[in-house]
Amino acid sequence: MADDADHAAHQADLTEVGLMEAVAGIRDQLAGTGRAVCGDCGAPIPARRRDAYPAAVRCIGCQQHLERRDL
Ligand SMILES: [Zn+2]
């Protein structure tokens, strides 16, 4: 029971974050620019990374951390 509730809460968090990121990504795409700072830690996203991946919303460190966590 408690496990189900925890799981549901976790899913809700992920969905909310995903929505916020999707909205931010769409907004940035409409503006024609990638994000200048990481959405997670606020560190500047290097221009090279934004050139390589214009939709990037995180610095490489946070992105790698997220991808490892999702595995
Ligand atoms: Zn970051």
N, CA, C, O and the ligand as a Tripos MOL2 file, in Angstrom:
@<TRIPOS>MOLECULE
protein
  285   283    72     0     0
PROTEIN
NO_CHARGES

@<TRIPOS>ATOM
      1 N           0.8510   -1.2170    0.0000 N.3       1 MET1
      2 CA          0.0000    0.0000    0.0000 C.3       1 MET1
      3 C           0.8740    1.2500    0.0000 C.2       1 MET1
      4 O           0.7680    2.1130   -0.8720 O.2       1 MET1
      5 N           1.7300    1.3150    0.9980 N.am      2 ALA2
      6 CA          2.6240    2.4830    1.0600 C.3       2 ALA2
      7 C           3.5270    2.5330   -0.1730 C.2       2 ALA2
      8 O           3.8290    3.6070   -0.6940 O.2       2 ALA2
      9 N           3.9490    1.3600   -0.6260 N.am      3 ASP3
     10 CA          4.7930    1.3300   -1.8070 C.3       3 ASP3
     11 C           4.0540    1.8900   -3.0080 C.2       3 ASP3
     12 O           4.6320    2.6270   -3.8060 O.2       3 ASP3
     13 N           2.7830    1.5470   -3.1410 N.am      4 ASP4
     14 CA          1.9950    2.0510   -4.2600 C.3       4 ASP4
     15 C           1.8930    3.5730   -4.2090 C.2       4 ASP4
     16 O           2.0190    4.2520   -5.2280 O.2       4 ASP4
     17 N           1.6620    4.0970   -3.0050 N.am      5 ALA5
     18 CA          1.5330    5.5510   -2.8530 C.3       5 ALA5
     19 C           2.8540    6.2350   -3.1880 C.2       5 ALA5
     20 O           2.8740    7.2620   -3.8660 O.2       5 ALA5
     21 N           3.9600    5.6580   -2.7080 N.am      6 ASP6
     22 CA          5.2670    6.2420   -3.0100 C.3       6 ASP6
     23 C           5.5170    6.2290   -4.5040 C.2       6 ASP6
     24 O           6.0180    7.1960   -5.0780 O.2       6 ASP6
     25 N           5.1570    5.1180   -5.1190 N.am      7 HIS7
     26 CA          5.3910    4.9950   -6.5550 C.3       7 HIS7
     27 C           4.5680    6.0420   -7.3100 C.2       7 HIS7
     28 O           5.0680    6.6830   -8.2350 O.2       7 HIS7
     29 N           3.3170    6.2100   -6.9140 N.am      8 ALA8
     30 CA          2.4520    7.1770   -7.5850 C.3       8 ALA8
     31 C           2.9980    8.5940   -7.4140 C.2       8 ALA8
     32 O           3.0060    9.3880   -8.3550 O.2       8 ALA8
     33 N           3.4520    8.8960   -6.2010 N.am      9 ALA9
     34 CA          3.9880   10.2330   -5.9490 C.3       9 ALA9
     35 C           5.2320   10.4650   -6.8000 C.2       9 ALA9
     36 O           5.4320   11.5500   -7.3460 O.2       9 ALA9
     37 N           6.0560    9.4390   -6.9050 N.am     10 HIS10
     38 CA          7.2760    9.5670   -7.7090 C.3      10 HIS10
     39 C           6.9070    9.8160   -9.1630 C.2      10 HIS10
     40 O           7.5030   10.6730   -9.8160 O.2      10 HIS10
     41 N           5.9420    9.0830   -9.6710 N.am     11 GLN11
     42 CA          5.5100    9.2610  -11.0530 C.3      11 GLN11
     43 C           4.9710   10.6770  -11.2590 C.2      11 GLN11
     44 O           5.2470   11.3010  -12.2840 O.2      11 GLN11
     45 N           4.2140   11.1780  -10.3050 N.am     12 ALA12
     46 CA          3.6480   12.5170  -10.4290 C.3      12 ALA12
     47 C           4.7660   13.5470  -10.5080 C.2      12 ALA12
     48 O           4.6970   14.4850  -11.3020 O.2      12 ALA12
     49 N           5.7960   13.3730   -9.6840 N.am     13 ASP13
     50 CA          6.9290   14.3070   -9.7080 C.3      13 ASP13
     51 C           7.5890   14.3030  -11.0790 C.2      13 ASP13
     52 O           7.8830   15.3540  -11.6480 O.2      13 ASP13
     53 N           7.8150   13.0980  -11.5980 N.am     14 LEU14
     54 CA          8.4800   12.9890  -12.8920 C.3      14 LEU14
     55 C           7.6420   13.6520  -13.9680 C.2      14 LEU14
     56 O           8.1750   14.3370  -14.8420 O.2      14 LEU14
     57 N           6.3420   13.4530  -13.9090 N.am     15 THR15
     58 CA          5.4640   14.0330  -14.9240 C.3      15 THR15
     59 C           5.4870   15.5530  -14.8470 C.2      15 THR15
     60 O           5.5100   16.2350  -15.8710 O.2      15 THR15
     61 N           5.4790   16.0760  -13.6320 N.am     16 GLU16
     62 CA          5.4850   17.5280  -13.4760 C.3      16 GLU16
     63 C           6.7810   18.1200  -14.0160 C.2      16 GLU16
     64 O           6.7740   19.1220  -14.7320 O.2      16 GLU16
     65 N           7.8890   17.4860  -13.6610 N.am     17 VAL17
     66 CA          9.1790   17.9660  -14.1570 C.3      17 VAL17
     67 C           9.2280   17.8780  -15.6740 C.2      17 VAL17
     68 O           9.7070   18.7930  -16.3440 O.2      17 VAL17
     69 N           8.7280   16.7620  -16.2150 N.am     18 GLY18
     70 CA          8.7510   16.5830  -17.6580 C.3      18 GLY18
     71 C           7.9310   17.6470  -18.3670 C.2      18 GLY18
     72 O           8.3290   18.1550  -19.4150 O.2      18 GLY18
     73 N           6.7990   17.9750  -17.7970 N.am     19 LEU19
     74 CA          5.9470   19.0080  -18.3910 C.3      19 LEU19
     75 C           6.6390   20.3570  -18.3760 C.2      19 LEU19
     76 O           6.6310   21.0840  -19.3690 O.2      19 LEU19
     77 N           7.2400   20.6870  -17.2350 N.am     20 MET20
     78 CA          7.9260   21.9760  -17.1230 C.3      20 MET20
     79 C           9.0470   22.0650  -18.1410 C.2      20 MET20
     80 O           9.2560   23.1030  -18.7690 O.2      20 MET20
     81 N           9.7720   20.9500  -18.2960 N.am     21 GLU21
     82 CA         10.8840   20.9490  -19.2510 C.3      21 GLU21
     83 C          10.3640   21.0540  -20.6680 C.2      21 GLU21
     84 O          10.9520   21.7440  -21.5000 O.2      21 GLU21
     85 N           9.2620   20.3700  -20.9500 N.am     22 ALA22
     86 CA          8.6960   20.4310  -22.2940 C.3      22 ALA22
     87 C           8.2670   21.8570  -22.6190 C.2      22 ALA22
     88 O           8.5220   22.3560  -23.7150 O.2      22 ALA22
     89 N           7.6130   22.5080  -21.6590 N.am     23 VAL23
     90 CA          7.1690   23.8890  -21.8730 C.3      23 VAL23
     91 C           8.3800   24.7980  -22.0790 C.2      23 VAL23
     92 O           8.3920   25.6350  -22.9820 O.2      23 VAL23
     93 N           9.3820   24.6290  -21.2480 N.am     24 ALA24
     94 CA         10.5750   25.4700  -21.3720 C.3      24 ALA24
     95 C          11.2600   25.2290  -22.7120 C.2      24 ALA24
     96 O          11.7410   26.1630  -23.3530 O.2      24 ALA24
     97 N          11.2970   23.9540  -23.1280 N.am     25 GLY25
     98 CA         11.9480   23.6310  -24.3920 C.3      25 GLY25
     99 C          11.2100   24.2380  -25.5660 C.2      25 GLY25
    100 O          11.8290   24.7800  -26.4820 O.2      25 GLY25
    101 N           9.8930   24.1500  -25.5430 N.am     26 ILE26
    102 CA          9.0920   24.7280  -26.6290 C.3      26 ILE26
    103 C           9.2800   26.2400  -26.6640 C.2      26 ILE26
    104 O           9.4510   26.8330  -27.7300 O.2      26 ILE26
    105 N           9.2480   26.8500  -25.4940 N.am     27 ARG27
    106 CA          9.4140   28.3000  -25.4230 C.3      27 ARG27
    107 C          10.7670   28.7070  -25.9970 C.2      27 ARG27
    108 O          10.8770   29.6740  -26.7510 O.2      27 ARG27
    109 N          11.7940   27.9440  -25.6230 N.am     28 ASP28
    110 CA         13.1330   28.2850  -26.0980 C.3      28 ASP28
    111 C          13.2530   28.0430  -27.5940 C.2      28 ASP28
    112 O          13.9340   28.7900  -28.2970 O.2      28 ASP28
    113 N          12.5820   26.9870  -28.0850 N.am     29 GLN29
    114 CA         12.6400   26.7290  -29.5240 C.3      29 GLN29
    115 C          11.9490   27.8490  -30.2830 C.2      29 GLN29
    116 O          12.4250   28.2720  -31.3360 O.2      29 GLN29
    117 N          10.8350   28.3280  -29.7560 N.am     30 LEU30
    118 CA         10.1300   29.4320  -30.4040 C.3      30 LEU30
    119 C          10.9990   30.6800  -30.4090 C.2      30 LEU30
    120 O          10.9790   31.4600  -31.3610 O.2      30 LEU30
    121 N          11.7500   30.8590  -29.3510 N.am     31 ALA31
    122 CA         12.6210   32.0260  -29.2520 C.3      31 ALA31
    123 C          13.8550   31.8580  -30.1310 C.2      31 ALA31
    124 O          14.5810   32.8200  -30.3800 O.2      31 ALA31
    125 N          14.0910   30.6330  -30.6000 N.am     32 GLY32
    126 CA         15.2180   30.3990  -31.4790 C.3      32 GLY32
    127 C          16.5320   30.2580  -30.7480 C.2      32 GLY32
    128 O          17.6000   30.3300  -31.3570 O.2      32 GLY32
    129 N          16.4620   30.0580  -29.4510 N.am     33 THR33
    130 CA         17.6960   29.9280  -28.6870 C.3      33 THR33
    131 C          17.6090   28.7360  -27.7510 C.2      33 THR33
    132 O          16.5240   28.3620  -27.3060 O.2      33 THR33
    133 N          18.7310   28.1570  -27.4610 N.am     34 GLY34
    134 CA         18.7870   27.1550  -26.4050 C.3      34 GLY34
    135 C          18.8390   27.8830  -25.0820 C.2      34 GLY34
    136 O          18.8950   29.1120  -25.0250 O.2      34 GLY34
    137 N          18.8210   27.1050  -24.0270 N.am     35 ARG35
    138 CA         18.9020   27.7330  -22.7160 C.3      35 ARG35
    139 C          20.3480   28.0910  -22.4100 C.2      35 ARG35
    140 O          21.2730   27.3270  -22.6890 O.2      35 ARG35
    141 N          20.5150   29.2610  -21.8340 N.am     36 ALA36
    142 CA         21.8660   29.7260  -21.5300 C.3      36 ALA36
    143 C          22.3840   29.1240  -20.2400 C.2      36 ALA36
    144 O          23.5930   29.0190  -20.0330 O.2      36 ALA36
    145 N          21.4620   28.7270  -19.3690 N.am     37 VAL37
    146 CA         21.8870   28.1550  -18.0970 C.3      37 VAL37
    147 C          21.1830   26.8220  -17.8690 C.2      37 VAL37
    148 O          20.0940   26.5690  -18.3850 O.2      37 VAL37
    149 N          21.8350   25.9940  -17.0890 N.am     38 CYS38
    150 CA         21.2980   24.6730  -16.7650 C.3      38 CYS38
    151 C          20.0100   24.8150  -15.9640 C.2      38 CYS38
    152 O          19.9420   25.5790  -15.0010 O.2      38 CYS38
    153 N          18.9780   24.0580  -16.3810 N.am     39 GLY39
    154 CA         17.7110   24.1150  -15.6670 C.3      39 GLY39
    155 C          17.7810   23.4550  -14.3020 C.2      39 GLY39
    156 O          16.9120   23.6760  -13.4590 O.2      39 GLY39
    157 N          18.8070   22.6470  -14.0780 N.am     40 ASP40
    158 CA         18.9110   21.9390  -12.8090 C.3      40 ASP40
    159 C          19.7730   22.6970  -11.8090 C.2      40 ASP40
    160 O          19.3470   22.9390  -10.6800 O.2      40 ASP40
    161 N          20.9860   23.0750  -12.2170 N.am     41 CYS41
    162 CA         21.9300   23.6540  -11.2560 C.3      41 CYS41
    163 C          22.1950   25.1250  -11.5280 C.2      41 CYS41
    164 O          22.8350   25.7930  -10.7150 O.2      41 CYS41
    165 N          21.7160   25.6490  -12.6600 N.am     42 GLY42
    166 CA         21.8880   27.0720  -12.9360 C.3      42 GLY42
    167 C          23.2470   27.4420  -13.5100 C.2      42 GLY42
    168 O          23.5320   28.6170  -13.7410 O.2      42 GLY42
    169 N          24.0840   26.4340  -13.7390 N.am     43 ALA43
    170 CA         25.3920   26.7080  -14.3320 C.3      43 ALA43
    171 C          25.2160   27.0700  -15.8070 C.2      43 ALA43
    172 O          24.3080   26.5590  -16.4630 O.2      43 ALA43
    173 N          26.0660   27.9360  -16.3270 N.am     44 PRO44
    174 CA         25.9780   28.2660  -17.7480 C.3      44 PRO44
    175 C          26.1820   27.0310  -18.6070 C.2      44 PRO44
    176 O          27.0460   26.2050  -18.3160 O.2      44 PRO44
    177 N          25.3860   26.9010  -19.6700 N.am     45 ILE45
    178 CA         25.5740   25.8120  -20.6300 C.3      45 ILE45
    179 C          26.5110   26.3340  -21.7150 C.2      45 ILE45
    180 O          26.2110   27.3350  -22.3670 O.2      45 ILE45
    181 N          27.6420   25.6610  -21.9100 N.am     46 PRO46
    182 CA         28.6190   26.1460  -22.8910 C.3      46 PRO46
    183 C          28.0130   26.2620  -24.2860 C.2      46 PRO46
    184 O          27.1820   25.4420  -24.6790 O.2      46 PRO46
    185 N          28.4280   27.2730  -25.0210 N.am     47 ALA47
    186 CA         27.9120   27.4930  -26.3690 C.3      47 ALA47
    187 C          28.1480   26.2690  -27.2460 C.2      47 ALA47
    188 O          27.3310   25.9530  -28.1110 O.2      47 ALA47
    189 N          29.2630   25.5850  -27.0250 N.am     48 ARG48
    190 CA         29.5470   24.3890  -27.8250 C.3      48 ARG48
    191 C          28.4830   23.3290  -27.6240 C.2      48 ARG48
    192 O          28.0570   22.6690  -28.5730 O.2      48 ARG48
    193 N          28.0580   23.1710  -26.3760 N.am     49 ARG49
    194 CA         27.0150   22.1660  -26.1080 C.3      49 ARG49
    195 C          25.7080   22.6120  -26.7440 C.2      49 ARG49
    196 O          24.9890   21.7880  -27.3110 O.2      49 ARG49
    197 N          25.3940   23.8730  -26.6640 N.am     50 ARG50
    198 CA         24.1350   24.3550  -27.2410 C.3      50 ARG50
    199 C          24.1600   24.2520  -28.7630 C.2      50 ARG50
    200 O          23.1290   24.0160  -29.3920 O.2      50 ARG50
    201 N          25.3480   24.4320  -29.3520 N.am     51 ASP51
    202 CA         25.4660   24.2590  -30.8060 C.3      51 ASP51
    203 C          25.2280   22.8070  -31.1820 C.2      51 ASP51
    204 O          24.5440   22.5100  -32.1620 O.2      51 ASP51
    205 N          25.8040   21.9010  -30.3880 N.am     52 ALA52
    206 CA         25.7050   20.4750  -30.7020 C.3      52 ALA52
    207 C          24.3060   19.9530  -30.4230 C.2      52 ALA52
    208 O          23.8210   19.0500  -31.1050 O.2      52 ALA52
    209 N          23.6690   20.5200  -29.4270 N.am     53 TYR53
    210 CA         22.3540   20.0250  -29.0010 C.3      53 TYR53
    211 C          21.5150   21.2210  -28.5820 C.2      53 TYR53
    212 O          21.4060   21.5270  -27.3950 O.2      53 TYR53
    213 N          20.9140   21.9040  -29.5720 N.am     54 PRO54
    214 CA         20.2070   23.1760  -29.3140 C.3      54 PRO54
    215 C          19.0960   23.0700  -28.2940 C.2      54 PRO54
    216 O          18.7460   24.0580  -27.6490 O.2      54 PRO54
    217 N          18.5300   21.8690  -28.1390 N.am     55 ALA55
    218 CA         17.4170   21.7230  -27.2000 C.3      55 ALA55
    219 C          17.8990   21.4500  -25.7770 C.2      55 ALA55
    220 O          17.0870   21.2150  -24.8820 O.2      55 ALA55
    221 N          19.1980   21.4800  -25.5660 N.am     56 ALA56
    222 CA         19.7400   21.1650  -24.2440 C.3      56 ALA56
    223 C          19.1690   22.1110  -23.1920 C.2      56 ALA56
    224 O          19.1370   23.3270  -23.3770 O.2      56 ALA56
    225 N          18.7260   21.5290  -22.1010 N.am     57 VAL57
    226 CA         18.2020   22.3480  -21.0070 C.3      57 VAL57
    227 C          19.0390   22.1590  -19.7490 C.2      57 VAL57
    228 O          18.7450   22.7430  -18.7060 O.2      57 VAL57
    229 N          20.0910   21.3350  -19.8520 N.am     58 ARG58
    230 CA         20.9490   21.0780  -18.6900 C.3      58 ARG58
    231 C          22.4030   21.1370  -19.1110 C.2      58 ARG58
    232 O          22.7410   20.9380  -20.2780 O.2      58 ARG58
    233 N          23.2500   21.4130  -18.1420 N.am     59 CYS59
    234 CA         24.6730   21.2810  -18.3950 C.3      59 CYS59
    235 C          24.9970   19.7920  -18.5610 C.2      59 CYS59
    236 O          24.2080   18.9260  -18.1830 O.2      59 CYS59
    237 N          26.1440   19.5220  -19.1210 N.am     60 ILE60
    238 CA         26.4920   18.1290  -19.4070 C.3      60 ILE60
    239 C          26.5440   17.2980  -18.1270 C.2      60 ILE60
    240 O          26.1760   16.1230  -18.1330 O.2      60 ILE60
    241 N          26.9870   17.8890  -17.0570 N.am     61 GLY61
    242 CA         27.0800   17.1520  -15.7980 C.3      61 GLY61
    243 C          25.7180   16.7050  -15.3040 C.2      61 GLY61
    244 O          25.5470   15.5500  -14.9160 O.2      61 GLY61
    245 N          24.7490   17.6060  -15.3140 N.am     62 CYS62
    246 CA         23.4070   17.2660  -14.8540 C.3      62 CYS62
    247 C          22.7530   16.2860  -15.8150 C.2      62 CYS62
    248 O          22.0330   15.3860  -15.3820 O.2      62 CYS62
    249 N          22.9900   16.4450  -17.1130 N.am     63 GLN63
    250 CA         22.3930   15.5380  -18.0830 C.3      63 GLN63
    251 C          22.9140   14.1240  -17.8730 C.2      63 GLN63
    252 O          22.1470   13.1610  -17.9040 O.2      63 GLN63
    253 N          24.2120   14.0030  -17.6600 N.am     64 GLN64
    254 CA         24.7950   12.6740  -17.4480 C.3      64 GLN64
    255 C          24.2690   12.0820  -16.1590 C.2      64 GLN64
    256 O          23.9800   10.8870  -16.0840 O.2      64 GLN64
    257 N          24.1480   12.9150  -15.1520 N.am     65 HIS65
    258 CA         23.6300   12.4420  -13.8640 C.3      65 HIS65
    259 C          22.2080   11.9140  -14.0510 C.2      65 HIS65
    260 O          21.8630   10.8550  -13.5260 O.2      65 HIS65
    261 N          21.3920   12.6420  -14.7920 N.am     66 LEU66
    262 CA         20.0060   12.2470  -15.0270 C.3      66 LEU66
    263 C          19.9410   10.9400  -15.8010 C.2      66 LEU66
    264 O          19.1550   10.0520  -15.4730 O.2      66 LEU66
    265 N          20.7780   10.8280  -16.8380 N.am     67 GLU67
    266 CA         20.7360    9.6310  -17.6740 C.3      67 GLU67
    267 C          21.1960    8.4150  -16.8880 C.2      67 GLU67
    268 O          20.6550    7.3230  -17.0590 O.2      67 GLU67
    269 N          22.1830    8.5950  -16.0330 N.am     68 ARG68
    270 CA         22.6290    7.4630  -15.2040 C.3      68 ARG68
    271 C          21.5210    7.0470  -14.2500 C.2      68 ARG68
    272 O          21.3030    5.8580  -14.0160 O.2      68 ARG68
    273 N          20.8140    8.0480  -13.6920 N.am     69 ARG69
    274 CA         19.7600    7.7620  -12.7320 C.3      69 ARG69
    275 C          18.6180    6.9950  -13.3950 C.2      69 ARG69
    276 O          17.9820    6.1460  -12.7710 O.2      69 ARG69
    277 N          18.3650    7.3070  -14.6780 N.am     70 ASP70
    278 CA         17.2460    6.6700  -15.3750 C.3      70 ASP70
    279 C          17.5440    5.2450  -15.7770 C.2      70 ASP70
    280 O          16.6200    4.4790  -16.0500 O.2      70 ASP70
    281 N          18.8100    4.8670  -15.8210 N.am     71 LEU71
    282 CA         19.1520    3.5110  -16.2620 C.3      71 LEU71
    283 C          18.6630    2.4730  -15.2620 C.2      71 LEU71
    284 O          18.8630    1.2760  -15.4680 O.2      71 LEU71
    285 ZN         23.6890   21.5290  -14.3170 Zn       72 ZN72
@<TRIPOS>BOND
     1     1     2 1
     2     2     3 1
     3     3     4 2
     4     3     5 am
     5     5     6 1
     6     6     7 1
     7     7     8 2
     8     7     9 am
     9     9    10 1
    10    10    11 1
    11    11    12 2
    12    11    13 am
    13    13    14 1
    14    14    15 1
    15    15    16 2
    16    15    17 am
    17    17    18 1
    18    18    19 1
    19    19    20 2
    20    19    21 am
    21    21    22 1
    22    22    23 1
    23    23    24 2
    24    23    25 am
    25    25    26 1
    26    26    27 1
    27    27    28 2
    28    27    29 am
    29    29    30 1
    30    30    31 1
    31    31    32 2
    32    31    33 am
    33    33    34 1
    34    34    35 1
    35    35    36 2
    36    35    37 am
    37    37    38 1
    38    38    39 1
    39    39    40 2
    40    39    41 am
    41    41    42 1
    42    42    43 1
    43    43    44 2
    44    43    45 am
    45    45    46 1
    46    46    47 1
    47    47    48 2
    48    47    49 am
    49    49    50 1
    50    50    51 1
    51    51    52 2
    52    51    53 am
    53    53    54 1
    54    54    55 1
    55    55    56 2
    56    55    57 am
    57    57    58 1
    58    58    59 1
    59    59    60 2
    60    59    61 am
    61    61    62 1
    62    62    63 1
    63    63    64 2
    64    63    65 am
    65    65    66 1
    66    66    67 1
    67    67    68 2
    68    67    69 am
    69    69    70 1
    70    70    71 1
    71    71    72 2
    72    71    73 am
    73    73    74 1
    74    74    75 1
    75    75    76 2
    76    75    77 am
    77    77    78 1
    78    78    79 1
    79    79    80 2
    80    79    81 am
    81    81    82 1
    82    82    83 1
    83    83    84 2
    84    83    85 am
    85    85    86 1
    86    86    87 1
    87    87    88 2
    88    87    89 am
    89    89    90 1
    90    90    91 1
    91    91    92 2
    92    91    93 am
    93    93    94 1
    94    94    95 1
    95    95    96 2
    96    95    97 am
    97    97    98 1
    98    98    99 1
    99    99   100 2
   100    99   101 am
   101   101   102 1
   102   102   103 1
   103   103   104 2
   104   103   105 am
   105   105   106 1
   106   106   107 1
   107   107   108 2
   108   107   109 am
   109   109   110 1
   110   110   111 1
   111   111   112 2
   112   111   113 am
   113   113   114 1
   114   114   115 1
   115   115   116 2
   116   115   117 am
   117   117   118 1
   118   118   119 1
   119   119   120 2
   120   119   121 am
   121   121   122 1
   122   122   123 1
   123   123   124 2
   124   123   125 am
   125   125   126 1
   126   126   127 1
   127   127   128 2
   128   127   129 am
   129   129   130 1
   130   130   131 1
   131   131   132 2
   132   131   133 am
   133   133   134 1
   134   134   135 1
   135   135   136 2
   136   135   137 am
   137   137   138 1
   138   138   139 1
   139   139   140 2
   140   139   141 am
   141   141   142 1
   142   142   143 1
   143   143   144 2
   144   143   145 am
   145   145   146 1
   146   146   147 1
   147   147   148 2
   148   147   149 am
   149   149   150 1
   150   150   151 1
   151   151   152 2
   152   151   153 am
   153   153   154 1
   154   154   155 1
   155   155   156 2
   156   155   157 am
   157   157   158 1
   158   158   159 1
   159   159   160 2
   160   159   161 am
   161   161   162 1
   162   162   163 1
   163   163   164 2
   164   163   165 am
   165   165   166 1
   166   166   167 1
   167   167   168 2
   168   167   169 am
   169   169   170 1
   170   170   171 1
   171   171   172 2
   172   171   173 am
   173   173   174 1
   174   174   175 1
   175   175   176 2
   176   175   177 am
   177   177   178 1
   178   178   179 1
   179   179   180 2
   180   179   181 am
   181   181   182 1
   182   182   183 1
   183   183   184 2
   184   183   185 am
   185   185   186 1
   186   186   187 1
   187   187   188 2
   188   187   189 am
   189   189   190 1
   190   190   191 1
   191   191   192 2
   192   191   193 am
   193   193   194 1
   194   194   195 1
   195   195   196 2
   196   195   197 am
   197   197   198 1
   198   198   199 1
   199   199   200 2
   200   199   201 am
   201   201   202 1
   202   202   203 1
   203   203   204 2
   204   203   205 am
   205   205   206 1
   206   206   207 1
   207   207   208 2
   208   207   209 am
   209   209   210 1
   210   210   211 1
   211   211   212 2
   212   211   213 am
   213   213   214 1
   214   214   215 1
   215   215   216 2
   216   215   217 am
   217   217   218 1
   218   218   219 1
   219   219   220 2
   220   219   221 am
   221   221   222 1
   222   222   223 1
   223   223   224 2
   224   223   225 am
   225   225   226 1
   226   226   227 1
   227   227   228 2
   228   227   229 am
   229   229   230 1
   230   230   231 1
   231   231   232 2
   232   231   233 am
   233   233   234 1
   234   234   235 1
   235   235   236 2
   236   235   237 am
   237   237   238 1
   238   238   239 1
   239   239   240 2
   240   239   241 am
   241   241   242 1
   242   242   243 1
   243   243   244 2
   244   243   245 am
   245   245   246 1
   246   246   247 1
   247   247   248 2
   248   247   249 am
   249   249   250 1
   250   250   251 1
   251   251   252 2
   252   251   253 am
   253   253   254 1
   254   254   255 1
   255   255   256 2
   256   255   257 am
   257   257   258 1
   258   258   259 1
   259   259   260 2
   260   259   261 am
   261   261   262 1
   262   262   263 1
   263   263   264 2
   264   263   265 am
   265   265   266 1
   266   266   267 1
   267   267   268 2
   268   267   269 am
   269   269   270 1
   270   270   271 1
   271   271   272 2
   272   271   273 am
   273   273   274 1
   274   274   275 1
   275   275   276 2
   276   275   277 am
   277   277   278 1
   278   278   279 1
   279   279   280 2
   280   279   281 am
   281   281   282 1
   282   282   283 1
   283   283   284 2
@<TRIPOS>SUBSTRUCTURE
     1 MET1         2 RESIDUE 1 A MET
     2 ALA2         6 RESIDUE 1 A ALA
     3 ASP3        10 RESIDUE 1 A ASP
     4 ASP4        14 RESIDUE 1 A ASP
     5 ALA5        18 RESIDUE 1 A ALA
     6 ASP6        22 RESIDUE 1 A ASP
     7 HIS7        26 RESIDUE 1 A HIS
     8 ALA8        30 RESIDUE 1 A ALA
     9 ALA9        34 RESIDUE 1 A ALA
    10 HIS10       38 RESIDUE 1 A HIS
    11 GLN11       42 RESIDUE 1 A GLN
    12 ALA12       46 RESIDUE 1 A ALA
    13 ASP13       50 RESIDUE 1 A ASP
    14 LEU14       54 RESIDUE 1 A LEU
    15 THR15       58 RESIDUE 1 A THR
    16 GLU16       62 RESIDUE 1 A GLU
    17 VAL17       66 RESIDUE 1 A VAL
    18 GLY18       70 RESIDUE 1 A GLY
    19 LEU19       74 RESIDUE 1 A LEU
    20 MET20       78 RESIDUE 1 A MET
    21 GLU21       82 RESIDUE 1 A GLU
    22 ALA22       86 RESIDUE 1 A ALA
    23 VAL23       90 RESIDUE 1 A VAL
    24 ALA24       94 RESIDUE 1 A ALA
    25 GLY25       98 RESIDUE 1 A GLY
    26 ILE26      102 RESIDUE 1 A ILE
    27 ARG27      106 RESIDUE 1 A ARG
    28 ASP28      110 RESIDUE 1 A ASP
    29 GLN29      114 RESIDUE 1 A GLN
    30 LEU30      118 RESIDUE 1 A LEU
    31 ALA31      122 RESIDUE 1 A ALA
    32 GLY32      126 RESIDUE 1 A GLY
    33 THR33      130 RESIDUE 1 A THR
    34 GLY34      134 RESIDUE 1 A GLY
    35 ARG35      138 RESIDUE 1 A ARG
    36 ALA36      142 RESIDUE 1 A ALA
    37 VAL37      146 RESIDUE 1 A VAL
    38 CYS38      150 RESIDUE 1 A CYS
    39 GLY39      154 RESIDUE 1 A GLY
    40 ASP40      158 RESIDUE 1 A ASP
    41 CYS41      162 RESIDUE 1 A CYS
    42 GLY42      166 RESIDUE 1 A GLY
    43 ALA43      170 RESIDUE 1 A ALA
    44 PRO44      174 RESIDUE 1 A PRO
    45 ILE45      178 RESIDUE 1 A ILE
    46 PRO46      182 RESIDUE 1 A PRO
    47 ALA47      186 RESIDUE 1 A ALA
    48 ARG48      190 RESIDUE 1 A ARG
    49 ARG49      194 RESIDUE 1 A ARG
    50 ARG50      198 RESIDUE 1 A ARG
    51 ASP51      202 RESIDUE 1 A ASP
    52 ALA52      206 RESIDUE 1 A ALA
    53 TYR53      210 RESIDUE 1 A TYR
    54 PRO54      214 RESIDUE 1 A PRO
    55 ALA55      218 RESIDUE 1 A ALA
    56 ALA56      222 RESIDUE 1 A ALA
    57 VAL57      226 RESIDUE 1 A VAL
    58 ARG58      230 RESIDUE 1 A ARG
    59 CYS59      234 RESIDUE 1 A CYS
    60 ILE60      238 RESIDUE 1 A ILE
    61 GLY61      242 RESIDUE 1 A GLY
    62 CYS62      246 RESIDUE 1 A CYS
    63 GLN63      250 RESIDUE 1 A GLN
    64 GLN64      254 RESIDUE 1 A GLN
    65 HIS65      258 RESIDUE 1 A HIS
    66 LEU66      262 RESIDUE 1 A LEU
    67 GLU67      266 RESIDUE 1 A GLU
    68 ARG68      270 RESIDUE 1 A ARG
    69 ARG69      274 RESIDUE 1 A ARG
    70 ASP70      278 RESIDUE 1 A ASP
    71 LEU71      282 RESIDUE 1 A LEU
    72 ZN72       285 GROUP 0 **** ****
